[in-house]
Amino acid sequence: MADMDLFEALRTTRTVRRLKPDPVPDDLLRKVLTAATWAPSGGNRQPWRFLVVRDAERRRQLRELYLPLWRTFSGAYTARLSGLPPEARAREERMVRSADHLAEHLHEVPVIVVVCVHLPELAITDGALDRPSVVGGASIYPAVQNLILACRAVGLGAALTTLLCLKEPEVNALLEIPAGWATCAHLALGFPERGGHGPVRRKPVERVAFLDRWGQPLFPAP
Ligand SMILES: Cc1cc2nc3c(=O)[nH]c(=O)nc-3n(C[C@H](O)[C@H](O)[C@H](O)COP(=O)(O)O)c2cc1C
């Protein structure tokens, strides 16, 4: 397969929640995980480990932990949709249905990658501020995004979830993750059941890029 243009991959990498149960070959897994390891991290400490869960019983247990979390989250999320205009509401409801599908079928997904981070090696430079820290995540989520984009390039779909982090003690026990390591993402990987990818839907750059001071548009509205 010819390498995919980077901008095309960025423009079309969507969350793929409907995945075939077919196994993911080792060479593909090696390729996408190697791409994940090319990510930057504070001080180049590379505080990550990628725990690939293929064992059917462990996947089943991860699904048992995830499903109730997802149901609680989606109940609250769906309740907030009633105020939306019909078209936006229909779109959100489609997303929730596909996320329901992922949650119900998580154990059938061939690979779940649990991304772990070594907490002492995180460069948390904003920890002293009176707000939630966000900088620590910058040493791990670039690797997660590399992984997702690499999946796109080789024809795999990926769905990122973070809800399972709430069940970290149970996940750590299940997967024998040692003390000092945290879970920061769970990715379902597999071949897309349907089309999978396509153009992403995002706010236009004109709305989110400023020049010199907050709120001053960098680019004129189209
Ligand atoms: C931090 C984070 C957590 C997410 N958690 C979930 C999740 O628990 N379940 C799920 O189905 N999708 C999850 N997603 C996927 C988002 O719903 C998705 O990226 C977003 O709706 C945009 O859709 P797209 O990726 O298809 O363009 C998560 C994404 C991020 C970045």
The ligand as an SDF file (V2000), in Angstrom:
LIG
                    3D

 31 33  0  0  0  0  0  0  0  0999 V2000
  -10.4070   12.4100   25.2250 C   0  0  0  0  0  0  0  0  0  0  0  0
  -11.3680   11.6590   24.3360 C   0  0  0  0  0  0  0  0  0  0  0  0
  -12.2300   10.7140   24.9010 C   0  0  0  0  0  0  0  0  0  0  0  0
  -13.1310   10.0080   24.1080 C   0  0  0  0  0  0  0  0  0  0  0  0
  -13.9290    9.0500   24.6760 N   0  0  0  0  0  0  0  0  0  0  0  0
  -14.7580    8.3300   23.8910 C   0  0  0  0  0  0  0  0  0  0  0  0
  -15.5430    7.2770   24.4570 C   0  0  0  0  0  0  0  0  0  0  0  0
  -15.4960    6.9850   25.6680 O   0  0  0  0  0  0  0  0  0  0  0  0
  -16.3390    6.5640   23.6410 N   0  0  0  0  0  0  0  0  0  0  0  0
  -16.4050    6.8260   22.3000 C   0  0  0  0  0  0  0  0  0  0  0  0
  -17.1310    6.1130   21.5960 O   0  0  0  0  0  0  0  0  0  0  0  0
  -15.6860    7.8250   21.7270 N   0  0  0  0  0  0  0  0  0  0  0  0
  -14.8560    8.5800   22.4970 C   0  0  0  0  0  0  0  0  0  0  0  0
  -14.0870    9.5730   21.9320 N   0  0  0  0  0  0  0  0  0  0  0  0
  -14.2180    9.8930   20.5030 C   0  0  0  0  0  0  0  0  0  0  0  0
  -14.9330   11.2480   20.2840 C   0  0  0  0  0  0  0  0  0  0  0  0
  -16.3100   11.0700   20.5430 O   0  0  0  0  0  0  0  0  0  0  0  0
  -14.7030   11.7240   18.8460 C   0  0  0  0  0  0  0  0  0  0  0  0
  -13.3320   11.9590   18.6350 O   0  0  0  0  0  0  0  0  0  0  0  0
  -15.4550   13.0150   18.5200 C   0  0  0  0  0  0  0  0  0  0  0  0
  -16.8410   12.8310   18.6450 O   0  0  0  0  0  0  0  0  0  0  0  0
  -15.1620   13.5010   17.1060 C   0  0  0  0  0  0  0  0  0  0  0  0
  -15.5620   12.5190   16.1930 O   0  0  0  0  0  0  0  0  0  0  0  0
  -14.5470   11.9430   15.1010 P   0  0  0  0  0  0  0  0  0  0  0  0
  -13.3180   11.4660   15.8340 O   0  0  0  0  0  0  0  0  0  0  0  0
  -15.2810   10.8080   14.4410 O   0  0  0  0  0  0  0  0  0  0  0  0
  -14.2510   13.0460   14.1400 O   0  0  0  0  0  0  0  0  0  0  0  0
  -13.1850   10.2750   22.7060 C   0  0  0  0  0  0  0  0  0  0  0  0
  -12.2910   11.1960   22.1520 C   0  0  0  0  0  0  0  0  0  0  0  0
  -11.3850   11.8760   22.9420 C   0  0  0  0  0  0  0  0  0  0  0  0
  -10.4110   12.8470   22.2870 C   0  0  0  0  0  0  0  0  0  0  0  0
  1  2  1  0
  2  3  1  0
  2 30  2  0
  3  4  2  0
  4  5  1  0
  4 28  1  0
  5  6  2  0
  6  7  1  0
  6 13  1  0
  7  8  2  0
  7  9  1  0
  9 10  1  0
 10 11  2  0
 10 12  1  0
 12 13  2  0
 13 14  1  0
 14 15  1  0
 14 28  1  0
 15 16  1  0
 16 17  1  0
 16 18  1  0
 18 19  1  0
 18 20  1  0
 20 21  1  0
 20 22  1  0
 22 23  1  0
 23 24  1  0
 24 25  2  0
 24 26  1  0
 24 27  1  0
 28 29  2  0
 29 30  1  0
 30 31  1  0
M  END
$$$$
